[in-house]
Amino acid sequence: MAQITPPVGFNLFVLQGMTGKDLLYIARVTLPMFFLMVAAVLIIYFVPQLVTWLPQQMAP
């Protein structure tokens, strides 16, 4: 998430250099992906069984 959030979002600067668009525009269009990542982190935090289910199935 830190790669796409200002002020230190390195990927934002790379995209700005590649497209020539304004940094605020690029930050604004990345918001949907940021909110999806926040939702994923919240799901993992509140339902950790989702993450540990597959490793538990692989135990002998």
Secondary structure as UniProt FT lines:
FT   TURN            2..3
FT   TURN            6..7
FT   HELIX           10..19
FT   HELIX           23..29
FT   HELIX           31..46
FT   HELIX           49..58
//
